[in-house]
Amino acid sequence: MNLPQDPIMLLSYVNTQLRDNYSSLDDFCSGMGVDRSKLEEKLREVNYEYDAQRNAFV
């Protein structure tokens, strides 16, 4: 599946998936076939970091 390219749309999509379907970012990346470091880098560009306790980008 192709993830949204717009960083804010990507943020919304990923956080929704983490909330509803995945218990961790690693699970999400594995299940979706996504490179975790590239995903984190893209969201870091808009000042969001993954918080494992919240299981969300904040």
CHARMM internal coordinates of N, CA and C (Angstrom, degrees):
IC EDIT
DIST 1 N 1 CA 1.4510
DIST 1 CA 1 C 1.5176
ANGL 1 N 1 CA 1 C 109.74
DIST 1 C 2 N 1.2959
ANGL 1 CA 1 C 2 N 115.92
DIHE 1 N 1 CA 1 C 2 N 141.49
DIST 2 N 2 CA 1.4552
ANGL 1 C 2 N 2 CA 121.18
DIHE 1 CA 1 C 2 N 2 CA 175.95
DIST 2 CA 2 C 1.5168
ANGL 2 N 2 CA 2 C 109.66
DIHE 1 C 2 N 2 CA 2 C -86.77
DIST 2 C 3 N 1.3084
ANGL 2 CA 2 C 3 N 115.95
DIHE 2 N 2 CA 2 C 3 N 129.79
DIST 3 N 3 CA 1.4539
ANGL 2 C 3 N 3 CA 121.45
DIHE 2 CA 2 C 3 N 3 CA 177.28
DIST 3 CA 3 C 1.5206
ANGL 3 N 3 CA 3 C 109.17
DIHE 2 C 3 N 3 CA 3 C -84.33
DIST 3 C 4 N 1.3304
ANGL 3 CA 3 C 4 N 117.25
DIHE 3 N 3 CA 3 C 4 N 154.14
DIST 4 N 4 CA 1.4689
ANGL 3 C 4 N 4 CA 119.80
DIHE 3 CA 3 C 4 N 4 CA 176.28
DIST 4 CA 4 C 1.5309
ANGL 4 N 4 CA 4 C 110.54
DIHE 3 C 4 N 4 CA 4 C -56.44
DIST 4 C 5 N 1.3070
ANGL 4 CA 4 C 5 N 116.63
DIHE 4 N 4 CA 4 C 5 N 141.73
DIST 5 N 5 CA 1.4602
ANGL 4 C 5 N 5 CA 121.43
DIHE 4 CA 4 C 5 N 5 CA -179.86
DIST 5 CA 5 C 1.5190
ANGL 5 N 5 CA 5 C 112.69
DIHE 4 C 5 N 5 CA 5 C -87.34
DIST 5 C 6 N 1.3272
ANGL 5 CA 5 C 6 N 117.24
DIHE 5 N 5 CA 5 C 6 N -29.17
DIST 6 N 6 CA 1.4554
ANGL 5 C 6 N 6 CA 121.09
DIHE 5 CA 5 C 6 N 6 CA 177.10
DIST 6 CA 6 C 1.5313
ANGL 6 N 6 CA 6 C 108.00
DIHE 5 C 6 N 6 CA 6 C -68.47
DIST 6 C 7 N 1.3226
ANGL 6 CA 6 C 7 N 118.78
DIHE 6 N 6 CA 6 C 7 N 126.21
DIST 7 N 7 CA 1.4693
ANGL 6 C 7 N 7 CA 121.02
DIHE 6 CA 6 C 7 N 7 CA -175.57
DIST 7 CA 7 C 1.5250
ANGL 7 N 7 CA 7 C 114.78
DIHE 6 C 7 N 7 CA 7 C -57.80
DIST 7 C 8 N 1.3151
ANGL 7 CA 7 C 8 N 118.46
DIHE 7 N 7 CA 7 C 8 N -37.07
DIST 8 N 8 CA 1.4639
ANGL 7 C 8 N 8 CA 120.62
DIHE 7 CA 7 C 8 N 8 CA -179.02
DIST 8 CA 8 C 1.5288
ANGL 8 N 8 CA 8 C 110.44
DIHE 7 C 8 N 8 CA 8 C -73.17
DIST 8 C 9 N 1.3089
ANGL 8 CA 8 C 9 N 117.45
DIHE 8 N 8 CA 8 C 9 N -39.83
DIST 9 N 9 CA 1.4713
ANGL 8 C 9 N 9 CA 120.47
DIHE 8 CA 8 C 9 N 9 CA 175.11
DIST 9 CA 9 C 1.5276
ANGL 9 N 9 CA 9 C 109.88
DIHE 8 C 9 N 9 CA 9 C -65.01
DIST 9 C 10 N 1.3195
ANGL 9 CA 9 C 10 N 116.48
DIHE 9 N 9 CA 9 C 10 N -38.99
DIST 10 N 10 CA 1.4607
ANGL 9 C 10 N 10 CA 121.56
DIHE 9 CA 9 C 10 N 10 CA 177.31
DIST 10 CA 10 C 1.5227
ANGL 10 N 10 CA 10 C 110.06
DIHE 9 C 10 N 10 CA 10 C -61.91
DIST 10 C 11 N 1.3127
ANGL 10 CA 10 C 11 N 116.90
DIHE 10 N 10 CA 10 C 11 N -45.45
DIST 11 N 11 CA 1.4582
ANGL 10 C 11 N 11 CA 121.88
DIHE 10 CA 10 C 11 N 11 CA 178.11
DIST 11 CA 11 C 1.5234
ANGL 11 N 11 CA 11 C 110.78
DIHE 10 C 11 N 11 CA 11 C -56.14
DIST 11 C 12 N 1.3033
ANGL 11 CA 11 C 12 N 116.78
DIHE 11 N 11 CA 11 C 12 N -49.84
DIST 12 N 12 CA 1.4599
ANGL 11 C 12 N 12 CA 121.68
DIHE 11 CA 11 C 12 N 12 CA -179.39
DIST 12 CA 12 C 1.5251
ANGL 12 N 12 CA 12 C 111.04
DIHE 11 C 12 N 12 CA 12 C -60.97
DIST 12 C 13 N 1.3199
ANGL 12 CA 12 C 13 N 116.13
DIHE 12 N 12 CA 12 C 13 N -45.99
DIST 13 N 13 CA 1.4628
ANGL 12 C 13 N 13 CA 120.64
DIHE 12 CA 12 C 13 N 13 CA -179.17
DIST 13 CA 13 C 1.5293
ANGL 13 N 13 CA 13 C 111.29
DIHE 12 C 13 N 13 CA 13 C -62.04
DIST 13 C 14 N 1.3260
ANGL 13 CA 13 C 14 N 116.34
DIHE 13 N 13 CA 13 C 14 N -49.78
DIST 14 N 14 CA 1.4623
ANGL 13 C 14 N 14 CA 120.62
DIHE 13 CA 13 C 14 N 14 CA -177.13
DIST 14 CA 14 C 1.5247
ANGL 14 N 14 CA 14 C 110.72
DIHE 13 C 14 N 14 CA 14 C -63.64
DIST 14 C 15 N 1.3278
ANGL 14 CA 14 C 15 N 118.29
DIHE 14 N 14 CA 14 C 15 N -46.47
DIST 15 N 15 CA 1.4598
ANGL 14 C 15 N 15 CA 119.78
DIHE 14 CA 14 C 15 N 15 CA 179.90
DIST 15 CA 15 C 1.5301
ANGL 15 N 15 CA 15 C 111.96
DIHE 14 C 15 N 15 CA 15 C -62.42
DIST 15 C 16 N 1.3084
ANGL 15 CA 15 C 16 N 117.44
DIHE 15 N 15 CA 15 C 16 N -36.84
DIST 16 N 16 CA 1.4703
ANGL 15 C 16 N 16 CA 120.44
DIHE 15 CA 15 C 16 N 16 CA 176.68
DIST 16 CA 16 C 1.5218
ANGL 16 N 16 CA 16 C 110.36
DIHE 15 C 16 N 16 CA 16 C -64.93
DIST 16 C 17 N 1.3120
ANGL 16 CA 16 C 17 N 116.56
DIHE 16 N 16 CA 16 C 17 N -44.20
DIST 17 N 17 CA 1.4657
ANGL 16 C 17 N 17 CA 120.02
DIHE 16 CA 16 C 17 N 17 CA 178.62
DIST 17 CA 17 C 1.5281
ANGL 17 N 17 CA 17 C 111.31
DIHE 16 C 17 N 17 CA 17 C -63.65
DIST 17 C 18 N 1.3222
ANGL 17 CA 17 C 18 N 116.70
DIHE 17 N 17 CA 17 C 18 N -41.81
DIST 18 N 18 CA 1.4674
ANGL 17 C 18 N 18 CA 120.37
DIHE 17 CA 17 C 18 N 18 CA 178.56
DIST 18 CA 18 C 1.5282
ANGL 18 N 18 CA 18 C 110.54
DIHE 17 C 18 N 18 CA 18 C -63.01
DIST 18 C 19 N 1.3047
ANGL 18 CA 18 C 19 N 116.59
DIHE 18 N 18 CA 18 C 19 N -42.41
DIST 19 N 19 CA 1.4599
ANGL 18 C 19 N 19 CA 120.61
DIHE 18 CA 18 C 19 N 19 CA -179.60
DIST 19 CA 19 C 1.5331
ANGL 19 N 19 CA 19 C 111.52
DIHE 18 C 19 N 19 CA 19 C -66.09
DIST 19 C 20 N 1.3280
ANGL 19 CA 19 C 20 N 116.63
DIHE 19 N 19 CA 19 C 20 N -43.95
DIST 20 N 20 CA 1.4629
ANGL 19 C 20 N 20 CA 120.59
DIHE 19 CA 19 C 20 N 20 CA -170.70
DIST 20 CA 20 C 1.5207
ANGL 20 N 20 CA 20 C 115.46
DIHE 19 C 20 N 20 CA 20 C -93.11
DIST 20 C 21 N 1.3349
ANGL 20 CA 20 C 21 N 117.62
DIHE 20 N 20 CA 20 C 21 N -27.29
DIST 21 N 21 CA 1.4689
ANGL 20 C 21 N 21 CA 118.49
DIHE 20 CA 20 C 21 N 21 CA -168.02
DIST 21 CA 21 C 1.5154
ANGL 21 N 21 CA 21 C 117.15
DIHE 20 C 21 N 21 CA 21 C -131.63
DIST 21 C 22 N 1.3176
ANGL 21 CA 21 C 22 N 119.03
DIHE 21 N 21 CA 21 C 22 N -17.24
DIST 22 N 22 CA 1.4564
ANGL 21 C 22 N 22 CA 120.77
DIHE 21 CA 21 C 22 N 22 CA -172.98
DIST 22 CA 22 C 1.5228
ANGL 22 N 22 CA 22 C 111.22
DIHE 21 C 22 N 22 CA 22 C -131.21
DIST 22 C 23 N 1.3142
ANGL 22 CA 22 C 23 N 116.05
DIHE 22 N 22 CA 22 C 23 N 140.27
DIST 23 N 23 CA 1.4676
ANGL 22 C 23 N 23 CA 120.53
DIHE 22 CA 22 C 23 N 23 CA -177.98
DIST 23 CA 23 C 1.5207
ANGL 23 N 23 CA 23 C 113.11
DIHE 22 C 23 N 23 CA 23 C -87.80
DIST 23 C 24 N 1.3332
ANGL 23 CA 23 C 24 N 117.18
DIHE 23 N 23 CA 23 C 24 N -8.33
DIST 24 N 24 CA 1.4641
ANGL 23 C 24 N 24 CA 120.65
DIHE 23 CA 23 C 24 N 24 CA 178.52
DIST 24 CA 24 C 1.5221
ANGL 24 N 24 CA 24 C 110.12
DIHE 23 C 24 N 24 CA 24 C -160.34
DIST 24 C 25 N 1.3169
ANGL 24 CA 24 C 25 N 115.32
DIHE 24 N 24 CA 24 C 25 N 165.08
DIST 25 N 25 CA 1.4625
ANGL 24 C 25 N 25 CA 120.07
DIHE 24 CA 24 C 25 N 25 CA 176.96
DIST 25 CA 25 C 1.5221
ANGL 25 N 25 CA 25 C 110.45
DIHE 24 C 25 N 25 CA 25 C -65.43
DIST 25 C 26 N 1.3205
ANGL 25 CA 25 C 26 N 117.40
DIHE 25 N 25 CA 25 C 26 N -36.92
DIST 26 N 26 CA 1.4661
ANGL 25 C 26 N 26 CA 119.96
DIHE 25 CA 25 C 26 N 26 CA 177.34
DIST 26 CA 26 C 1.5241
ANGL 26 N 26 CA 26 C 111.15
DIHE 25 C 26 N 26 CA 26 C -61.37
DIST 26 C 27 N 1.3343
ANGL 26 CA 26 C 27 N 117.18
DIHE 26 N 26 CA 26 C 27 N -42.07
DIST 27 N 27 CA 1.4642
ANGL 26 C 27 N 27 CA 120.71
DIHE 26 CA 26 C 27 N 27 CA 177.46
DIST 27 CA 27 C 1.5203
ANGL 27 N 27 CA 27 C 111.34
DIHE 26 C 27 N 27 CA 27 C -61.87
DIST 27 C 28 N 1.3213
ANGL 27 CA 27 C 28 N 116.00
DIHE 27 N 27 CA 27 C 28 N -43.30
DIST 28 N 28 CA 1.4628
ANGL 27 C 28 N 28 CA 120.68
DIHE 27 CA 27 C 28 N 28 CA 178.28
DIST 28 CA 28 C 1.5255
ANGL 28 N 28 CA 28 C 110.70
DIHE 27 C 28 N 28 CA 28 C -60.41
DIST 28 C 29 N 1.3226
ANGL 28 CA 28 C 29 N 116.30
DIHE 28 N 28 CA 28 C 29 N -50.95
DIST 29 N 29 CA 1.4639
ANGL 28 C 29 N 29 CA 120.45
DIHE 28 CA 28 C 29 N 29 CA -177.22
DIST 29 CA 29 C 1.5273
ANGL 29 N 29 CA 29 C 111.47
DIHE 28 C 29 N 29 CA 29 C -61.75
DIST 29 C 30 N 1.3130
ANGL 29 CA 29 C 30 N 116.29
DIHE 29 N 29 CA 29 C 30 N -41.23
DIST 30 N 30 CA 1.4536
ANGL 29 C 30 N 30 CA 120.38
DIHE 29 CA 29 C 30 N 30 CA 178.65
DIST 30 CA 30 C 1.5256
ANGL 30 N 30 CA 30 C 110.80
DIHE 29 C 30 N 30 CA 30 C -65.17
DIST 30 C 31 N 1.3157
ANGL 30 CA 30 C 31 N 116.58
DIHE 30 N 30 CA 30 C 31 N -47.04
DIST 31 N 31 CA 1.4553
ANGL 30 C 31 N 31 CA 121.23
DIHE 30 CA 30 C 31 N 31 CA -178.18
DIST 31 CA 31 C 1.5126
ANGL 31 N 31 CA 31 C 113.95
DIHE 30 C 31 N 31 CA 31 C -66.58
DIST 31 C 32 N 1.3246
ANGL 31 CA 31 C 32 N 116.46
DIHE 31 N 31 CA 31 C 32 N -31.63
DIST 32 N 32 CA 1.4686
ANGL 31 C 32 N 32 CA 121.24
DIHE 31 CA 31 C 32 N 32 CA -177.48
DIST 32 CA 32 C 1.5270
ANGL 32 N 32 CA 32 C 112.92
DIHE 31 C 32 N 32 CA 32 C -98.14
DIST 32 C 33 N 1.3248
ANGL 32 CA 32 C 33 N 116.79
DIHE 32 N 32 CA 32 C 33 N -6.13
DIST 33 N 33 CA 1.4595
ANGL 32 C 33 N 33 CA 119.84
DIHE 32 CA 32 C 33 N 33 CA -178.29
DIST 33 CA 33 C 1.5163
ANGL 33 N 33 CA 33 C 112.58
DIHE 32 C 33 N 33 CA 33 C 68.11
DIST 33 C 34 N 1.3338
ANGL 33 CA 33 C 34 N 115.71
DIHE 33 N 33 CA 33 C 34 N 40.96
DIST 34 N 34 CA 1.4674
ANGL 33 C 34 N 34 CA 122.31
DIHE 33 CA 33 C 34 N 34 CA -176.04
DIST 34 CA 34 C 1.5247
ANGL 34 N 34 CA 34 C 109.72
DIHE 33 C 34 N 34 CA 34 C -109.33
DIST 34 C 35 N 1.3166
ANGL 34 CA 34 C 35 N 116.46
DIHE 34 N 34 CA 34 C 35 N 141.42
DIST 35 N 35 CA 1.4621
ANGL 34 C 35 N 35 CA 122.04
DIHE 34 CA 34 C 35 N 35 CA 174.67
DIST 35 CA 35 C 1.5264
ANGL 35 N 35 CA 35 C 108.04
DIHE 34 C 35 N 35 CA 35 C -78.36
DIST 35 C 36 N 1.3299
ANGL 35 CA 35 C 36 N 116.16
DIHE 35 N 35 CA 35 C 36 N 113.95
DIST 36 N 36 CA 1.4644
ANGL 35 C 36 N 36 CA 120.97
DIHE 35 CA 35 C 36 N 36 CA -175.56
DIST 36 CA 36 C 1.5232
ANGL 36 N 36 CA 36 C 112.03
DIHE 35 C 36 N 36 CA 36 C -58.15
DIST 36 C 37 N 1.3143
ANGL 36 CA 36 C 37 N 118.02
DIHE 36 N 36 CA 36 C 37 N -45.29
DIST 37 N 37 CA 1.4590
ANGL 36 C 37 N 37 CA 119.92
DIHE 36 CA 36 C 37 N 37 CA -176.20
DIST 37 CA 37 C 1.5308
ANGL 37 N 37 CA 37 C 111.31
DIHE 36 C 37 N 37 CA 37 C -63.75
DIST 37 C 38 N 1.3154
ANGL 37 CA 37 C 38 N 117.97
DIHE 37 N 37 CA 37 C 38 N -37.50
DIST 38 N 38 CA 1.4715
ANGL 37 C 38 N 38 CA 120.53
DIHE 37 CA 37 C 38 N 38 CA 178.31
DIST 38 CA 38 C 1.5231
ANGL 38 N 38 CA 38 C 110.85
DIHE 37 C 38 N 38 CA 38 C -68.74
DIST 38 C 39 N 1.3247
ANGL 38 CA 38 C 39 N 116.12
DIHE 38 N 38 CA 38 C 39 N -39.74
DIST 39 N 39 CA 1.4644
ANGL 38 C 39 N 39 CA 120.24
DIHE 38 CA 38 C 39 N 39 CA 177.79
DIST 39 CA 39 C 1.5272
ANGL 39 N 39 CA 39 C 110.55
DIHE 38 C 39 N 39 CA 39 C -62.91
DIST 39 C 40 N 1.3232
ANGL 39 CA 39 C 40 N 116.47
DIHE 39 N 39 CA 39 C 40 N -47.77
DIST 40 N 40 CA 1.4607
ANGL 39 C 40 N 40 CA 120.20
DIHE 39 CA 39 C 40 N 40 CA 179.68
DIST 40 CA 40 C 1.5320
ANGL 40 N 40 CA 40 C 111.25
DIHE 39 C 40 N 40 CA 40 C -62.59
DIST 40 C 41 N 1.3161
ANGL 40 CA 40 C 41 N 116.48
DIHE 40 N 40 CA 40 C 41 N -39.44
DIST 41 N 41 CA 1.4688
ANGL 40 C 41 N 41 CA 120.67
DIHE 40 CA 40 C 41 N 41 CA 178.90
DIST 41 CA 41 C 1.5270
ANGL 41 N 41 CA 41 C 110.67
DIHE 40 C 41 N 41 CA 41 C -62.71
DIST 41 C 42 N 1.3189
ANGL 41 CA 41 C 42 N 116.35
DIHE 41 N 41 CA 41 C 42 N -43.91
DIST 42 N 42 CA 1.4677
ANGL 41 C 42 N 42 CA 120.31
DIHE 41 CA 41 C 42 N 42 CA -179.42
DIST 42 CA 42 C 1.5298
ANGL 42 N 42 CA 42 C 110.90
DIHE 41 C 42 N 42 CA 42 C -62.69
DIST 42 C 43 N 1.3219
ANGL 42 CA 42 C 43 N 117.20
DIHE 42 N 42 CA 42 C 43 N -41.47
DIST 43 N 43 CA 1.4614
ANGL 42 C 43 N 43 CA 119.80
DIHE 42 CA 42 C 43 N 43 CA -178.80
DIST 43 CA 43 C 1.5260
ANGL 43 N 43 CA 43 C 112.13
DIHE 42 C 43 N 43 CA 43 C -78.38
DIST 43 C 44 N 1.3087
ANGL 43 CA 43 C 44 N 117.10
DIHE 43 N 43 CA 43 C 44 N -24.64
DIST 44 N 44 CA 1.4683
ANGL 43 C 44 N 44 CA 120.91
DIHE 43 CA 43 C 44 N 44 CA 174.75
DIST 44 CA 44 C 1.5320
ANGL 44 N 44 CA 44 C 109.95
DIHE 43 C 44 N 44 CA 44 C -65.91
DIST 44 C 45 N 1.3281
ANGL 44 CA 44 C 45 N 117.11
DIHE 44 N 44 CA 44 C 45 N -29.56
DIST 45 N 45 CA 1.4684
ANGL 44 C 45 N 45 CA 121.54
DIHE 44 CA 44 C 45 N 45 CA 178.68
DIST 45 CA 45 C 1.5251
ANGL 45 N 45 CA 45 C 111.74
DIHE 44 C 45 N 45 CA 45 C -60.94
DIST 45 C 46 N 1.3320
ANGL 45 CA 45 C 46 N 117.12
DIHE 45 N 45 CA 45 C 46 N -26.00
DIST 46 N 46 CA 1.4699
ANGL 45 C 46 N 46 CA 120.95
DIHE 45 CA 45 C 46 N 46 CA 178.07
DIST 46 CA 46 C 1.5314
ANGL 46 N 46 CA 46 C 110.38
DIHE 45 C 46 N 46 CA 46 C -110.96
DIST 46 C 47 N 1.3337
ANGL 46 CA 46 C 47 N 114.34
DIHE 46 N 46 CA 46 C 47 N 25.70
DIST 47 N 47 CA 1.4736
ANGL 46 C 47 N 47 CA 123.05
DIHE 46 CA 46 C 47 N 47 CA 172.13
DIST 47 CA 47 C 1.5255
ANGL 47 N 47 CA 47 C 115.21
DIHE 46 C 47 N 47 CA 47 C 66.48
DIST 47 C 48 N 1.3271
ANGL 47 CA 47 C 48 N 116.92
DIHE 47 N 47 CA 47 C 48 N 37.61
DIST 48 N 48 CA 1.4598
ANGL 47 C 48 N 48 CA 120.97
DIHE 47 CA 47 C 48 N 48 CA 174.91
DIST 48 CA 48 C 1.5160
ANGL 48 N 48 CA 48 C 109.52
DIHE 47 C 48 N 48 CA 48 C -119.85
DIST 48 C 49 N 1.3274
ANGL 48 CA 48 C 49 N 114.87
DIHE 48 N 48 CA 48 C 49 N 137.23
DIST 49 N 49 CA 1.4631
ANGL 48 C 49 N 49 CA 123.01
DIHE 48 CA 48 C 49 N 49 CA 179.00
DIST 49 CA 49 C 1.5207
ANGL 49 N 49 CA 49 C 108.53
DIHE 48 C 49 N 49 CA 49 C -125.25
DIST 49 C 50 N 1.3125
ANGL 49 CA 49 C 50 N 116.59
DIHE 49 N 49 CA 49 C 50 N 149.59
DIST 50 N 50 CA 1.4559
ANGL 49 C 50 N 50 CA 120.98
DIHE 49 CA 49 C 50 N 50 CA 178.58
DIST 50 CA 50 C 1.5229
ANGL 50 N 50 CA 50 C 110.03
DIHE 49 C 50 N 50 CA 50 C -76.30
DIST 50 C 51 N 1.3155
ANGL 50 CA 50 C 51 N 116.04
DIHE 50 N 50 CA 50 C 51 N 130.33
DIST 51 N 51 CA 1.4610
ANGL 50 C 51 N 51 CA 123.44
DIHE 50 CA 50 C 51 N 51 CA 175.63
DIST 51 CA 51 C 1.5240
ANGL 51 N 51 CA 51 C 107.05
DIHE 50 C 51 N 51 CA 51 C -111.63
DIST 51 C 52 N 1.3446
ANGL 51 CA 51 C 52 N 116.69
DIHE 51 N 51 CA 51 C 52 N 108.87
DIST 52 N 52 CA 1.4631
ANGL 51 C 52 N 52 CA 121.13
DIHE 51 CA 51 C 52 N 52 CA -175.50
DIST 52 CA 52 C 1.5261
ANGL 52 N 52 CA 52 C 112.12
DIHE 51 C 52 N 52 CA 52 C -64.62
DIST 52 C 53 N 1.3200
ANGL 52 CA 52 C 53 N 118.13
DIHE 52 N 52 CA 52 C 53 N -33.82
DIST 53 N 53 CA 1.4634
ANGL 52 C 53 N 53 CA 120.10
DIHE 52 CA 52 C 53 N 53 CA 179.66
DIST 53 CA 53 C 1.5249
ANGL 53 N 53 CA 53 C 111.39
DIHE 52 C 53 N 53 CA 53 C -65.47
DIST 53 C 54 N 1.2995
ANGL 53 CA 53 C 54 N 116.27
DIHE 53 N 53 CA 53 C 54 N -37.82
DIST 54 N 54 CA 1.4674
ANGL 53 C 54 N 54 CA 120.63
DIHE 53 CA 53 C 54 N 54 CA 178.68
DIST 54 CA 54 C 1.5194
ANGL 54 N 54 CA 54 C 111.97
DIHE 53 C 54 N 54 CA 54 C -88.07
DIST 54 C 55 N 1.3237
ANGL 54 CA 54 C 55 N 116.80
DIHE 54 N 54 CA 54 C 55 N -14.94
DIST 55 N 55 CA 1.4600
ANGL 54 C 55 N 55 CA 123.13
DIHE 54 CA 54 C 55 N 55 CA -174.14
DIST 55 CA 55 C 1.5251
ANGL 55 N 55 CA 55 C 109.65
DIHE 54 C 55 N 55 CA 55 C 53.19
DIST 55 C 56 N 1.3240
ANGL 55 CA 55 C 56 N 114.83
DIHE 55 N 55 CA 55 C 56 N 50.24
DIST 56 N 56 CA 1.4574
ANGL 55 C 56 N 56 CA 120.73
DIHE 55 CA 55 C 56 N 56 CA -178.39
DIST 56 CA 56 C 1.5229
ANGL 56 N 56 CA 56 C 109.79
DIHE 55 C 56 N 56 CA 56 C -159.50
DIST 56 C 57 N 1.3161
ANGL 56 CA 56 C 57 N 114.68
DIHE 56 N 56 CA 56 C 57 N 158.75
DIST 57 N 57 CA 1.4563
ANGL 56 C 57 N 57 CA 120.18
DIHE 56 CA 56 C 57 N 57 CA 171.32
DIST 57 CA 57 C 1.5211
ANGL 57 N 57 CA 57 C 106.74
DIHE 56 C 57 N 57 CA 57 C -86.23
DIST 57 C 58 N 1.3343
ANGL 57 CA 57 C 58 N 114.81
DIHE 57 N 57 CA 57 C 58 N 128.82
DIST 58 N 58 CA 1.4685
ANGL 57 C 58 N 58 CA 120.40
DIHE 57 CA 57 C 58 N 58 CA -178.04
DIST 58 CA 58 C 1.5207
ANGL 58 N 58 CA 58 C 109.88
DIHE 57 C 58 N 58 CA 58 C -130.84
END
COOR INIT
IC SEED 1 N 1 CA 1 C
IC BUILD
